[in-house]
């Protein structure tokens, strides 16, 4: 799995590409942990290039959400492909993790949650 990192003010936009499956979860979590070590607290995960996600992949996204919000940060996902969106909906992960349609919606979501002091 490849990762691209972009910045939108003080929000990190993490753009992974490939499949978010069991063999990639440690790499994904490690990438986020590195960002947290560098004191980034606002992370937006673009999922437009995630072609497939299994239960382990979903678990890693849930774990990352808990990590980020546990230190007072804000985590959200955006641009979920149809299959990934279905996984979020069926498992009700979309009720635990903030989800937006576009980058601008995601940035607004992060800004709102920052103001409210809510991580998810």
N, C-alpha and C positions, 0 to 999 in steps of 0.2 A: 504494500500500500504506500502510495506517495502522498506527501503533505505539502501544501503550499500555505504560507502564512502571509496575510495582508493586514494592514492596519486601517481602521476608520476612527480617527481621533484616538481615544484610549481603549477602544474595543478591538480585540484580536479577532480576525475572521480566519478561522481554520478551515482549509479546503482540502479534505482528503479525496483521493480518487481510487476506485477499485471496489472490492467487496469487503464489507465490514463483517468478517466471520471470525470464528474461534482463533484461527492462526494469526489474526491481525490485531486482536484486542489489546495485547500487551504493548504493542507498538503505538496504538492510539492513546492508551492511558499514559504511556511514557511521554508522549508528545505534549499532552496537557500538563502533566506534572512539571515538565521543563518550563512551560509558560508560567505556571504558578510560582515556581522557584524564582523567576525573574520579576515577580510581583505584579504580573498581569492578573486582574480580577474579573474582567468582563470578556467573556468568550462567546462568540457566535459561530456555530458550526454549520457551514454550508454543506448540504447533502445532495446537491444536484449531480455530483459525479460518483455517488454511491449506487452501484448497479444492483447490489443484493446485500441484504443484511439478515443474518440468522439470529437465533435467540442469544447467543454469546455476544454478538455485536450489539444487540439491543441492551443487554446487561452492561456492557462497557459504557454505553452512552448514559445509562442510568447511574452508573458508578461515578462517571465524570461529573454529571450534574450534582451528585451528592458532595463530591470533593470541592467543587467550585462554590456551591452555595454554603457549604460547611465553614468556609473561611470568610463568609460575608460577600462573596462575589455573585455575579449573575451569569447564568448560562442559558442559551437558547439555541434552537436549530431552525434552519430555514431551507427552502427550496427542496423539500423532500420529493423524490420521485414517487410515482404511483405505488409501486410495490412496497417501498419503505413506509410510505404514508399509511398503507393498509396495515402493516405490522404495528405501527404506532397506534392506530385506531383500534384494532382488534384486541391488543394487549392493554389498552387504555393508558399507554405511556404518554399520550398527548395530554393527559390530565395531570401528569406529574412533571413533564418537561415543557417549557414554553416553546411553541412552534409558530413560525411565521411563514408567509408565502414568499416574500422577497427580502432582499438585503435591506432596503429602506424600512420595511415593516419590522424586520428583526432589530435594527438599530433603534427604532422607536420603542419597541418592546423592552429592550435592555435599558433604555433611558427611563422609561416609566417605572420599571421595577427597581432601578437604582434609587429613584426619588421616593418610592414607597418603602424602600428597605427590604424588598422581597427578592430572594434569589431565584424563585421559580415562577 
